[in-house]
Amino acid sequence: MYLSIPPRRGALLQLSAALCLSASAFALAVASPALAQDDMVVLPEISVTANLTETPLTEVGSAVTIITGEELKEQEIRYVGEALRQVPGVAVSQSGPRGQFTQLRIRGSESNQTKVFIDGIAVNDPARGSEFDFAHLLVDDIERIEVLRGPQSALYGSDAIGGVVNIVTRRGAPGTRLAGRIEGGSHGTASGNASLSAGGERFDFLAGASGIRTEGTSIADERLGNREKDGYENGTLYAKGGVDVTDWLNLSGVARYTRSRSDLDSEGFLPAVGHTGPFDAKQDAKSDQLFTRAQAKVTLLDGHWEQVAGIAYAQQNRDYRDLKPTVVTTTYEGERVHLDYRSSFMFDTPAIADAAHTVTLAVERDEDSAVSESV
């Protein structure tokens, strides 16, 4: 049905409606200001890295920076390394164009003195001197990044003299959700992501795939005849899920696999132009990363006693190749098996300082192996 209102009458009706809405809003604001304020609850920001248990930031003695997934989306950041550049006291260095080795240093420490976790998996590479390469870590479906600055060896071992970077991916929310993204840009760049998540009262699940491909740029000077671009390709698959078997037992697991390829330049002297520096070369680096973890969590005594036992496995392989024909010149393989158990007991002492306490006992075991082969 279509109703036509003369201009003058329509203006009067709009004015009357506006006055009514304004009066109603004013009446609600005057009648129940306390209700609006009482219903608003601001929860404190929580750190799960500083003390191994959830702790409000106001009660953490270390310097902590938290980057949320919403902030990553708002800033349209695609790589974790780019997000970490904005953290105070953190320096990120990249040895070339996209896909080249990317290091992180906290407060001047070496890059192998920062412990890096992805969903509870220690991903420092034994075949790279316990460093982690941030070049291939995409931000899709990351829920939060916590950066803990300063020595943390008491909780995380000698690899954490500089600090800790803890990356937590998103869990499946209640209901079923399918999301996707596809982008394109300069330098022949295309990227995309697709994910499926589901959740209920006793379970959650998320699985997704991300990828990026670019023709890239070259660090070799084009004016000296170097016209080959250094391309990069990255494909990542990930899955995460958990289930409440009983009211006190939760089982969960996570897996992440990344395959990437980066074109490389060489460094040396070019007699034809009398120049020392990078020049085009038919070489590339192919990388595979596999990170997995399974854990059981037991909560007893009305949530006052929490126990977590887990096993994690990380494998990182790199092949440096000469192309046309393709020959592998150098191979690096790093593996880590990690076993851990943590028991935390939380209790309050209202009569003594009205304080809340957490006592934590943790036991860990690591088995690392590294292999390098050159032709």
C-alpha positions as CSV (number, residue, x, y, z in Angstrom):
1,M,0.0,0.0,0.0
2,Y,1.3,3.4,-0.9
3,L,0.1,6.5,1.1
4,S,0.7,10.0,-0.3
5,I,0.9,12.9,2.2
6,P,0.8,16.5,1.1
7,P,4.2,18.3,1.7
8,R,2.9,20.6,4.5
9,R,1.0,17.9,6.4
10,G,4.0,15.5,5.9
11,A,6.3,18.1,7.5
12,L,4.0,18.5,10.4
13,L,3.8,14.8,10.9
14,Q,7.6,14.5,10.8
15,L,7.9,17.3,13.3
16,S,5.3,15.7,15.7
17,A,7.1,12.3,15.4
18,A,10.5,13.9,16.2
19,L,9.1,15.7,19.2
20,C,7.4,12.5,20.5
21,L,10.6,10.5,20.1
22,S,12.7,13.2,21.8
23,A,10.2,13.4,24.7
24,S,10.2,9.6,25.1
25,A,14.0,9.4,25.1
26,F,14.2,12.2,27.7
27,A,11.6,10.6,29.9
28,L,13.5,7.3,29.8
29,A,16.8,8.9,30.5
30,V,15.3,10.8,33.5
31,A,13.2,8.0,34.9
32,S,15.9,5.3,34.8
33,P,19.5,6.6,34.7
34,A,20.5,4.2,37.4
35,L,19.2,1.3,35.4
36,A,21.4,2.1,32.4
37,Q,24.4,2.5,34.5
38,D,23.7,-0.6,36.7
39,D,23.3,-2.8,33.6
40,M,26.7,-1.8,32.2
41,V,29.5,-4.0,33.5
42,V,33.0,-3.3,32.4
43,L,35.2,-6.4,32.7
44,P,38.9,-6.0,33.4
45,E,41.3,-6.9,30.6
46,I,42.8,-10.3,31.3
47,S,46.3,-11.7,30.6
48,V,46.8,-15.5,30.3
49,T,50.5,-15.3,29.8
50,A,52.0,-13.4,32.7
51,N,51.1,-15.9,35.5
52,L,50.1,-19.0,33.5
53,T,46.5,-18.4,34.7
54,E,43.9,-15.7,33.9
55,T,45.0,-12.5,35.7
56,P,43.6,-9.0,35.4
57,L,46.2,-6.6,33.8
58,T,45.9,-4.4,36.9
59,E,47.4,-7.3,39.0
60,V,50.2,-8.1,36.6
61,G,53.7,-6.9,37.6
62,S,55.3,-7.3,34.2
63,A,54.9,-5.0,31.1
64,V,52.2,-6.6,28.9
65,T,50.7,-5.4,25.6
66,I,47.6,-7.1,24.2
67,I,46.5,-6.8,20.5
68,T,43.0,-8.1,19.9
69,G,41.6,-9.6,16.7
70,E,39.3,-6.6,16.4
71,E,42.3,-4.3,16.3
72,L,44.0,-6.4,13.6
73,K,40.8,-6.2,11.4
74,E,40.4,-2.4,11.9
75,Q,44.1,-1.8,10.9
76,E,43.8,-4.3,8.0
77,I,47.0,-6.1,9.1
78,R,47.7,-9.4,7.4
79,Y,50.9,-10.6,9.1
80,V,51.7,-11.0,12.8
81,G,55.1,-9.4,12.3
82,E,53.5,-6.2,11.1
83,A,51.2,-6.1,14.2
84,L,54.2,-6.6,16.5
85,R,56.0,-3.5,15.1
86,Q,53.6,-1.2,17.0
87,V,54.4,-2.8,20.4
88,P,56.7,-0.6,22.7
89,G,60.1,-2.1,23.2
90,V,59.8,-4.6,20.3
91,A,61.9,-4.4,17.2
92,V,61.0,-6.4,14.1
93,S,63.5,-6.8,11.2
94,Q,63.0,-8.4,7.8
95,S,65.9,-9.4,5.7
96,G,64.3,-8.7,2.3
97,P,60.9,-8.5,0.6
98,R,57.8,-10.4,1.6
99,G,58.5,-13.9,2.8
100,Q,62.1,-13.3,3.8
101,F,63.4,-14.2,7.3
102,T,61.7,-11.9,9.9
103,Q,63.1,-11.6,13.4
104,L,61.7,-10.2,16.6
105,R,63.8,-8.7,19.5
106,I,62.4,-7.4,22.8
107,R,64.2,-4.7,24.7
108,G,67.5,-5.3,22.8
109,S,67.6,-9.1,23.5
110,E,68.5,-11.6,20.7
111,S,65.7,-13.1,18.7
112,N,66.3,-16.5,20.2
113,Q,65.7,-15.1,23.7
114,T,62.0,-14.6,23.1
115,K,59.7,-17.6,23.6
116,V,56.9,-17.7,21.0
117,F,53.7,-19.7,21.5
118,I,50.8,-20.4,19.2
119,D,47.8,-21.9,21.1
120,G,50.1,-23.2,23.8
121,I,52.7,-24.7,21.3
122,A,56.3,-23.5,21.6
123,V,57.3,-22.7,18.0
124,N,60.9,-21.6,18.4
125,D,62.8,-23.6,15.7
126,P,65.7,-25.8,17.0
127,A,67.2,-25.8,13.5
128,R,67.4,-22.0,13.5
129,G,69.1,-21.6,16.8
130,S,65.8,-21.5,18.7
131,E,64.6,-18.4,16.7
132,F,61.1,-18.2,15.2
133,D,60.6,-16.8,11.7
134,F,57.5,-14.5,11.7
135,A,57.5,-14.1,7.9
136,H,54.9,-16.8,7.3
137,L,52.5,-16.3,10.2
138,L,49.1,-14.8,9.0
139,V,46.7,-13.1,11.3
140,D,43.4,-14.7,10.1
141,D,41.2,-15.9,13.0
142,I,43.7,-14.8,15.6
143,E,41.8,-13.7,18.7
144,R,44.6,-12.0,20.6
145,I,48.3,-11.5,20.7
146,E,50.0,-11.0,24.1
147,V,53.5,-9.6,24.4
148,L,55.2,-10.0,27.7
149,R,58.3,-7.8,27.9
150,G,61.2,-8.5,30.2
151,P,62.8,-11.7,31.7
152,Q,60.3,-14.5,32.1
153,S,62.7,-17.4,32.6
154,A,61.2,-18.4,35.9
155,L,58.0,-19.5,34.2
156,Y,59.1,-20.2,30.6
157,G,62.8,-21.2,30.8
158,S,66.0,-19.7,29.4
159,D,64.4,-19.0,26.0
160,A,62.4,-16.3,27.6
161,I,65.1,-13.9,28.8
162,G,63.8,-11.2,26.5
163,G,60.1,-11.9,26.9
164,V,57.2,-14.0,25.6
165,V,54.9,-13.7,22.6
166,N,51.7,-15.7,23.0
167,I,49.3,-16.0,20.1
168,V,45.8,-17.3,20.7
169,T,43.5,-18.2,17.8
170,R,39.7,-17.8,17.9
171,R,37.4,-20.6,19.2
172,G,34.1,-21.6,17.6
173,A,31.2,-19.4,18.9
174,P,27.7,-20.7,19.6
175,G,25.8,-21.5,16.4
176,T,27.3,-22.1,13.0
177,R,29.2,-19.4,11.1
178,L,30.8,-19.4,7.7
179,A,33.1,-16.5,6.9
180,G,35.3,-15.5,3.9
181,R,37.6,-12.8,2.5
182,I,39.2,-12.3,-0.9
183,E,41.5,-9.4,-1.8
184,G,43.7,-8.3,-4.7
185,G,46.3,-5.5,-5.1
186,S,49.4,-4.2,-6.8
187,H,52.5,-6.4,-7.6
188,G,50.1,-9.2,-8.6
189,T,49.0,-9.7,-5.0
190,A,46.0,-11.9,-4.1
191,S,45.0,-13.2,-0.7
192,G,42.0,-14.8,0.8
193,N,40.6,-16.7,3.8
194,A,37.7,-19.0,4.5
195,S,36.6,-20.4,7.9
196,L,33.8,-22.5,9.4
197,S,33.1,-22.4,13.1
198,A,30.4,-24.0,15.3
199,G,29.7,-24.2,18.9
200,G,27.2,-25.4,21.5
201,E,26.9,-25.7,25.3
202,R,29.5,-28.4,25.5
203,F,31.7,-28.1,22.4
204,D,33.4,-25.6,20.0
205,F,35.1,-26.1,16.7
206,L,36.8,-23.9,14.1
207,A,38.6,-24.8,10.8
208,G,39.9,-22.5,8.2
209,A,42.3,-21.9,5.3
210,S,44.3,-18.8,4.4
211,G,46.6,-18.0,1.5
212,I,48.5,-15.2,-0.2
213,R,50.4,-15.0,-3.4
214,T,52.4,-12.0,-4.8
215,E,54.9,-11.3,-7.6
216,G,56.7,-9.2,-5.0
217,T,59.5,-6.8,-5.4
218,S,63.3,-7.3,-5.6
219,I,66.1,-5.9,-3.4
220,A,68.4,-6.2,-6.4
221,D,68.9,-2.9,-8.3
222,E,66.8,-2.9,-11.5
223,R,69.2,-0.2,-13.0
224,L,72.0,-2.8,-13.0
225,G,69.9,-5.2,-15.1
226,N,68.1,-7.1,-12.3
227,R,64.6,-7.4,-13.6
228,E,63.4,-10.5,-11.8
229,K,60.9,-9.9,-9.0
230,D,61.0,-12.0,-5.8
231,G,57.6,-13.6,-5.5
232,Y,56.1,-15.2,-2.5
233,E,53.4,-17.9,-1.8
234,N,51.8,-19.0,1.4
235,G,49.1,-21.5,2.1
236,T,47.9,-22.2,5.7
237,L,45.4,-24.7,7.1
238,Y,44.3,-24.7,10.7
239,A,41.7,-26.3,13.0
240,K,40.9,-26.0,16.7
241,G,38.2,-27.6,18.9
242,G,37.2,-28.7,22.3
243,V,34.5,-30.7,24.1
244,D,33.3,-30.9,27.7
245,V,33.2,-34.6,28.3
246,T,31.9,-34.0,31.8
247,D,31.3,-31.0,34.0
248,W,34.9,-31.3,35.2
249,L,36.8,-32.6,32.2
250,N,37.5,-30.8,28.9
251,L,39.5,-32.2,26.0
252,S,40.8,-29.9,23.3
253,G,43.2,-29.9,20.4
254,V,44.7,-27.6,17.7
255,A,46.6,-28.1,14.5
256,R,48.2,-25.6,12.1
257,Y,50.1,-26.3,8.9
258,T,51.8,-23.8,6.6
259,R,53.6,-24.3,3.3
260,S,55.4,-21.3,1.7
261,R,57.8,-20.5,-1.1
262,S,60.0,-17.4,-1.4
263,D,62.2,-16.3,-4.4
264,L,65.7,-15.4,-3.4
265,D,68.5,-13.1,-4.6
266,S,72.2,-13.7,-4.2
267,E,74.8,-11.4,-2.8
268,G,78.2,-10.8,-4.4
269,F,80.4,-9.0,-6.9
270,L,79.2,-8.4,-10.5
271,P,82.3,-7.9,-12.7
272,A,80.2,-6.7,-15.6
273,V,79.1,-3.6,-13.7
274,G,81.7,-3.4,-11.1
275,H,79.1,-3.5,-8.3
276,T,78.9,-5.4,-5.0
277,G,75.5,-6.2,-3.7
278,P,72.4,-8.3,-4.3
279,F,71.7,-9.6,-7.8
280,D,69.0,-11.8,-9.5
281,A,69.5,-15.5,-9.0
282,K,67.4,-18.6,-9.9
283,Q,67.0,-19.6,-6.3
284,D,64.2,-20.0,-3.8
285,A,63.3,-21.3,-0.3
286,K,60.5,-23.8,0.4
287,S,59.2,-24.1,3.9
288,D,56.8,-26.4,5.8
289,Q,55.6,-25.8,9.3
290,L,53.4,-28.2,11.4
291,F,52.2,-27.3,14.9
292,T,49.9,-29.5,16.9
293,R,48.7,-29.8,20.5
294,A,46.3,-32.0,22.5
295,Q,45.4,-31.3,26.1
296,A,43.1,-32.4,28.9
297,K,41.8,-29.9,31.5
298,V,40.3,-31.0,34.9
299,T,38.5,-28.5,37.1
300,L,37.6,-29.6,40.7
301,L,36.4,-28.1,44.0
302,D,34.0,-25.7,42.3
303,G,36.7,-24.2,40.1
304,H,39.3,-23.7,42.8
305,W,41.6,-26.5,41.6
306,E,42.6,-26.5,37.9
307,Q,44.8,-29.1,36.3
308,V,46.1,-29.1,32.7
309,A,48.1,-31.8,31.0
310,G,49.2,-31.6,27.3
311,I,51.5,-32.8,24.6
312,A,52.6,-30.6,21.7
313,Y,54.6,-31.4,18.5
314,A,56.3,-28.9,16.2
315,Q,58.1,-29.6,13.0
316,Q,59.7,-27.0,10.7
317,N,61.5,-27.8,7.5
318,R,63.3,-25.5,5.0
319,D,64.8,-26.4,1.6
320,Y,67.0,-23.9,-0.2
321,R,67.0,-24.7,-3.9
322,D,68.7,-23.8,-7.2
323,L,66.1,-23.7,-10.0
324,K,66.2,-24.7,-13.7
325,P,66.9,-27.5,-13.0
326,T,65.6,-27.7,-9.4
327,V,68.3,-29.0,-7.0
328,V,68.1,-28.8,-3.2
329,T,71.3,-27.3,-2.0
330,T,70.6,-27.0,1.8
331,T,68.0,-28.6,4.1
332,Y,67.2,-27.7,7.7
333,E,64.8,-29.8,9.8
334,G,63.8,-28.9,13.3
335,E,61.5,-30.9,15.6
336,R,60.2,-30.4,19.2
337,V,58.1,-32.6,21.4
338,H,56.8,-30.9,24.5
339,L,55.1,-32.5,27.5
340,D,53.6,-30.4,30.3
341,Y,51.5,-30.6,33.4
342,R,50.2,-27.6,35.4
343,S,48.2,-27.6,38.7
344,S,46.8,-24.3,40.0
345,F,44.9,-23.9,43.2
346,M,42.9,-20.7,43.8
347,F,41.7,-19.6,47.2
348,D,40.7,-16.5,49.1
349,T,41.6,-15.2,52.5
350,P,38.8,-12.7,53.5
351,A,40.1,-12.4,57.1
352,I,43.7,-11.7,56.0
353,A,44.0,-8.7,53.7
354,D,40.8,-9.7,51.9
355,A,43.1,-11.2,49.3
356,A,42.8,-13.8,46.5
357,H,45.7,-16.2,45.9
358,T,46.8,-18.7,43.2
359,V,49.4,-21.4,43.8
360,T,50.8,-23.0,40.7
361,L,53.0,-26.1,40.2
362,A,54.2,-26.8,36.7
363,V,56.3,-29.6,35.2
364,E,57.6,-29.6,31.6
365,R,59.8,-31.8,29.4
366,D,61.2,-30.8,25.9
367,E,62.9,-33.0,23.3
368,D,64.5,-31.0,20.5
369,S,66.3,-32.2,17.4
370,A,67.9,-30.4,14.5
371,V,69.3,-31.7,11.3
372,S,71.1,-29.7,8.5
373,E,72.4,-31.1,5.2
374,S,74.2,-29.4,2.4
375,V,75.1,-30.6,-1.1
